[in-house]
Amino acid sequence: MTLKEKALYHQIHPLKLSTDILAAVVSLYLFWLHQPLPALLLHFGPPLIASALLIRYADLEPLKESAFGHYIGRTMTRTIEGVRLFGDLVMILGAWLHDGLLLSAGVLIVVGGWCNGLLPSKIRR
């Protein structure tokens, strides 16, 4: 498996997904409390460490061959990864501003990025 493939398929590893979600929930609470340094460290640190470890050591071939892997292979472009990052930043801003609507919008943007391949192809373009 190439490094590019590992960088793609590690994103759907259960350890990576759970690390991302847990780090986001806890760090968004810290952003809400206006504690930027611990929030930033927690928001980005554990997911980066999980990514590095999974890309280096995990056997990602079964994930690539799974139904979810085929979906990600077709739909997870750099643009969609950018959409997910944008949604993440919107969530951070919403937490910082104590704006539940903005925070929710960020969550919807991230979920929309993950689910974009479920839309008919004419709508996605």
Backbone as CSV, one residue per row, in Angstrom:
resi,resn,N_x,N_y,N_z,CA_x,CA_y,CA_z,C_x,C_y,C_z
1,MET,0.853,-1.167,0.000,0.000,0.000,0.000,0.902,1.235,0.000
2,THR,0.568,2.200,-0.831,1.380,3.412,-0.917,1.089,4.336,0.267
3,LEU,1.982,5.281,0.478,1.794,6.255,1.547,0.512,7.059,1.312
4,LYS,0.235,7.402,0.058,-0.986,8.141,-0.271,-2.231,7.335,0.115
5,GLU,-2.206,6.040,-0.162,-3.334,5.184,0.209,-3.458,5.071,1.727
6,LYS,-2.324,4.924,2.406,-2.364,4.857,3.869,-2.937,6.143,4.457
7,ALA,-2.540,7.285,3.887,-3.040,8.573,4.362,-4.550,8.686,4.165
8,LEU,-5.056,8.042,3.128,-6.497,8.062,2.888,-7.232,7.088,3.799
9,TYR,-6.813,5.835,3.810,-7.590,4.796,4.479,-7.439,4.789,5.999
10,HIS,-6.383,5.407,6.527,-6.275,5.448,7.987,-7.397,6.281,8.594
11,GLN,-7.984,7.176,7.790,-9.043,8.061,8.278,-10.293,7.304,8.727
12,ILE,-10.451,6.066,8.245,-11.654,5.306,8.612,-11.355,4.189,9.611
13,HIS,-10.140,4.168,10.117,-9.794,3.185,11.147,-10.565,3.540,12.424
14,PRO,-11.155,2.566,13.104,-11.918,2.863,14.326,-11.125,3.645,15.377
15,LEU,-9.838,3.354,15.520,-9.020,4.089,16.484,-8.907,5.561,16.090
16,LYS,-8.736,5.828,14.810,-8.628,7.204,14.341,-9.953,7.941,14.510
17,LEU,-11.036,7.302,14.120,-12.344,7.949,14.247,-12.681,8.242,15.707
18,SER,-12.435,7.279,16.580,-12.748,7.501,17.993,-11.831,8.560,18.612
19,THR,-10.578,8.582,18.216,-9.654,9.615,18.710,-10.109,10.992,18.255
20,ASP,-10.458,11.111,16.985,-10.915,12.404,16.452,-12.155,12.897,17.187
21,ILE,-13.116,12.005,17.367,-14.378,12.409,17.988,-14.174,12.784,19.454
22,LEU,-13.464,11.958,20.190,-13.232,12.243,21.610,-12.419,13.524,21.799
23,ALA,-11.369,13.685,21.008,-10.548,14.896,21.112,-11.368,16.134,20.768
24,ALA,-12.232,16.023,19.772,-13.060,17.172,19.393,-14.021,17.547,20.503
25,VAL,-14.704,16.565,21.066,-15.694,16.862,22.114,-15.028,17.539,23.312
26,VAL,-13.943,16.969,23.791,-13.280,17.531,24.972,-12.660,18.890,24.653
27,SER,-12.022,19.011,23.495,-11.374,20.282,23.173,-12.396,21.386,22.900
28,LEU,-13.533,21.041,22.318,-14.561,22.065,22.097,-15.079,22.599,23.434
29,TYR,-15.169,21.732,24.424,-15.536,22.191,25.764,-14.478,23.174,26.288
30,LEU,-13.206,22.876,26.053,-12.133,23.775,26.499,-12.151,25.092,25.719
31,PHE,-12.477,25.028,24.429,-12.638,26.279,23.668,-13.798,27.092,24.253
32,TRP,-14.873,26.406,24.619,-16.034,27.066,25.218,-15.617,27.806,26.494
33,LEU,-14.693,27.203,27.253,-14.199,27.817,28.485,-13.086,28.838,28.248
34,HIS,-12.760,29.089,26.981,-11.710,30.028,26.589,-10.344,29.644,27.153
35,GLN,-10.017,28.378,26.997,-8.692,27.871,27.348,-8.013,27.416,26.051
36,PRO,-7.497,28.377,25.271,-7.052,28.050,23.910,-5.866,27.091,23.820
37,LEU,-4.880,27.226,24.675,-3.703,26.355,24.537,-4.031,24.885,24.795
38,PRO,-4.646,24.549,25.927,-4.988,23.133,26.100,-5.996,22.652,25.054
39,ALA,-6.903,23.534,24.654,-7.890,23.147,23.644,-7.214,22.820,22.312
40,LEU,-6.294,23.664,21.885,-5.585,23.422,20.622,-4.732,22.155,20.693
41,LEU,-4.028,21.994,21.826,-3.195,20.800,21.978,-4.033,19.529,21.940
42,LEU,-5.161,19.558,22.606,-6.021,18.378,22.643,-6.755,18.162,21.325
43,HIS,-7.128,19.253,20.678,-7.884,19.139,19.431,-7.042,18.540,18.301
44,PHE,-5.782,18.941,18.245,-4.945,18.508,17.125,-3.892,17.463,17.498
45,GLY,-3.442,17.429,18.750,-2.378,16.510,19.153,-2.725,15.038,19.035
46,PRO,-3.704,14.563,19.800,-4.030,13.127,19.729,-4.395,12.632,18.319
47,PRO,-5.186,13.396,17.534,-5.457,12.921,16.177,-4.195,12.816,15.304
48,LEU,-3.266,13.748,15.470,-2.018,13.672,14.695,-1.183,12.459,15.118
49,ILE,-1.128,12.209,16.409,-0.379,11.047,16.906,-1.033,9.754,16.423
50,ALA,-2.364,9.681,16.520,-3.071,8.486,16.037,-2.822,8.277,14.540
51,SER,-2.851,9.349,13.777,-2.598,9.249,12.338,-1.202,8.704,12.067
52,ALA,-0.212,9.287,12.736,1.174,8.848,12.516,1.348,7.378,12.857
53,LEU,0.791,6.950,13.980,0.932,5.553,14.388,0.207,4.603,13.439
54,LEU,-0.990,4.969,13.027,-1.752,4.101,12.123,-1.099,4.009,10.745
55,ILE,-0.645,5.141,10.234,0.011,5.131,8.917,1.291,4.303,8.968
56,ARG,1.990,4.378,10.074,3.264,3.661,10.200,3.072,2.166,10.486
57,TYR,2.129,1.819,11.377,2.091,0.447,11.890,0.846,-0.378,11.528
58,ALA,-0.251,0.245,11.206,-1.496,-0.507,11.030,-1.562,-1.177,9.653
59,ASP,-2.194,-2.331,9.620,-2.515,-2.996,8.358,-3.846,-2.411,7.889
60,LEU,-3.777,-1.533,6.901,-4.965,-0.822,6.445,-5.615,-1.484,5.233
61,GLU,-5.008,-2.553,4.748,-5.548,-3.246,3.571,-6.991,-3.715,3.781
62,PRO,-7.338,-4.311,4.929,-8.742,-4.711,5.124,-9.711,-3.525,5.065
63,LEU,-9.282,-2.371,5.553,-10.141,-1.189,5.475,-10.309,-0.744,4.030
64,LYS,-9.241,-0.801,3.269,-9.300,-0.427,1.855,-10.286,-1.318,1.104
65,GLU,-10.314,-2.602,1.442,-11.161,-3.564,0.745,-12.602,-3.595,1.268
66,SER,-12.869,-2.896,2.355,-14.220,-2.886,2.931,-15.147,-1.987,2.102
67,ALA,-16.437,-2.103,2.370,-17.411,-1.240,1.687,-17.134,0.234,1.996
68,PHE,-16.827,0.524,3.263,-16.502,1.897,3.649,-15.237,2.357,2.932
69,GLY,-14.267,1.475,2.804,-13.034,1.799,2.089,-13.286,2.130,0.634
70,HIS,-14.142,1.365,-0.021,-14.482,1.648,-1.420,-15.183,2.999,-1.538
71,TYR,-16.070,3.276,-0.589,-16.772,4.568,-0.566,-15.768,5.712,-0.420
72,ILE,-14.861,5.591,0.535,-13.860,6.634,0.777,-12.947,6.793,-0.444
73,GLY,-12.563,5.677,-1.032,-11.708,5.728,-2.219,-12.342,6.508,-3.361
74,ARG,-13.658,6.420,-3.465,-14.381,7.127,-4.529,-14.649,8.588,-4.196
75,THR,-14.887,8.892,-2.928,-15.457,10.199,-2.598,-14.560,11.145,-1.804
76,MET,-13.542,10.637,-1.112,-12.765,11.485,-0.211,-11.631,12.164,-0.972
77,THR,-11.968,13.277,-1.609,-10.986,14.070,-2.351,-10.353,15.101,-1.419
78,ARG,-9.343,15.773,-1.911,-8.726,16.854,-1.121,-9.756,17.953,-0.841
79,THR,-10.633,18.209,-1.804,-11.676,19.219,-1.602,-12.580,18.838,-0.442
80,ILE,-12.993,17.576,-0.392,-13.865,17.123,0.699,-13.119,17.149,2.024
81,GLU,-11.842,16.807,2.022,-11.061,16.923,3.255,-11.005,18.380,3.707
82,GLY,-10.912,19.305,2.736,-10.946,20.735,3.053,-12.282,21.157,3.635
83,VAL,-13.366,20.607,3.109,-14.704,20.884,3.650,-14.778,20.413,5.097
84,ARG,-14.267,19.222,5.367,-14.275,18.702,6.738,-13.448,19.604,7.670
85,LEU,-12.282,20.054,7.208,-11.456,20.953,8.012,-12.179,22.275,8.259
86,PHE,-12.840,22.795,7.233,-13.607,24.033,7.395,-14.695,23.848,8.457
87,GLY,-15.403,22.734,8.394,-16.429,22.444,9.394,-15.839,22.367,10.795
88,ASP,-14.659,21.789,10.897,-13.970,21.705,12.184,-13.673,23.106,12.724
89,LEU,-13.205,23.981,11.865,-12.901,25.353,12.285,-14.174,26.109,12.664
90,VAL,-15.269,25.843,11.954,-16.554,26.461,12.310,-16.992,25.985,13.695
91,MET,-16.799,24.698,13.990,-17.135,24.188,15.324,-16.318,24.894,16.399
92,ILE,-15.022,25.054,16.154,-14.156,25.739,17.120,-14.642,27.162,17.348
93,LEU,-14.941,27.860,16.267,-15.428,29.240,16.395,-16.745,29.276,17.154
94,GLY,-17.637,28.355,16.850,-18.911,28.296,17.561,-18.723,28.066,19.046
95,ALA,-17.807,27.174,19.393,-17.539,26.924,20.816,-16.947,28.169,21.468
96,TRP,-16.004,28.799,20.810,-15.350,29.981,21.366,-16.352,31.112,21.609
97,LEU,-17.280,31.276,20.656,-18.265,32.357,20.748,-19.513,31.969,21.536
98,HIS,-19.537,30.737,22.062,-20.716,30.221,22.775,-21.957,30.284,21.891
99,ASP,-21.772,29.943,20.623,-22.848,30.001,19.643,-23.208,28.570,19.226
100,GLY,-24.251,28.038,19.852,-24.667,26.670,19.579,-25.069,26.448,18.140
101,LEU,-25.647,27.468,17.508,-26.047,27.340,16.107,-24.818,27.198,15.205
102,LEU,-23.812,28.014,15.456,-22.577,27.935,14.679,-21.862,26.611,14.932
103,LEU,-21.839,26.181,16.171,-21.248,24.893,16.529,-21.973,23.759,15.796
104,SER,-23.289,23.811,15.797,-24.084,22.796,15.090,-23.849,22.850,13.587
105,ALA,-23.716,24.051,13.047,-23.433,24.189,11.609,-22.107,23.524,11.268
106,GLY,-21.119,23.696,12.126,-19.830,23.048,11.904,-19.949,21.542,11.891
107,VAL,-20.716,21.002,12.837,-20.942,19.547,12.880,-21.600,19.092,11.586
108,LEU,-22.610,19.830,11.133,-23.306,19.462,9.892,-22.385,19.534,8.673
109,ILE,-21.478,20.494,8.649,-20.521,20.592,7.538,-19.605,19.366,7.535
110,VAL,-19.106,18.981,8.705,-18.236,17.803,8.793,-18.993,16.547,8.367
111,VAL,-20.182,16.365,8.898,-20.991,15.191,8.545,-21.324,15.225,7.054
112,GLY,-21.628,16.400,6.541,-21.898,16.534,5.111,-20.702,16.155,4.261
113,GLY,-19.508,16.503,4.715,-18.301,16.105,3.993,-18.157,14.597,3.940
114,TRP,-18.407,13.950,5.071,-18.321,12.489,5.100,-19.393,11.842,4.234
115,CYS,-20.554,12.472,4.159,-21.709,11.858,3.477,-21.898,12.347,2.046
116,ASN,-21.009,13.159,1.534,-21.226,13.749,0.213,-21.396,12.703,-0.871
117,GLY,-20.776,11.553,-0.736,-20.885,10.507,-1.746,-22.232,9.824,-1.761
118,LEU,-23.065,10.112,-0.785,-24.401,9.521,-0.745,-25.386,10.301,-1.614
119,LEU,-24.986,11.510,-2.017,-25.833,12.316,-2.888,-25.720,11.826,-4.326
120,PRO,-26.784,11.999,-5.108,-26.658,11.662,-6.541,-25.531,12.475,-7.170
121,SER,-24.836,11.906,-8.122,-23.639,12.547,-8.693,-23.935,13.898,-9.315
122,LYS,-25.114,14.124,-9.850,-25.422,15.428,-10.452,-25.483,16.520,-9.397
123,ILE,-25.924,16.193,-8.198,-25.994,17.180,-7.119,-24.601,17.497,-6.599
124,ARG,-23.719,16.496,-6.531,-22.369,16.688,-5.998,-21.536,17.598,-6.864
125,ARG,-21.780,17.639,-8.146,-20.919,18.417,-9.065,-21.188,19.869,-9.029
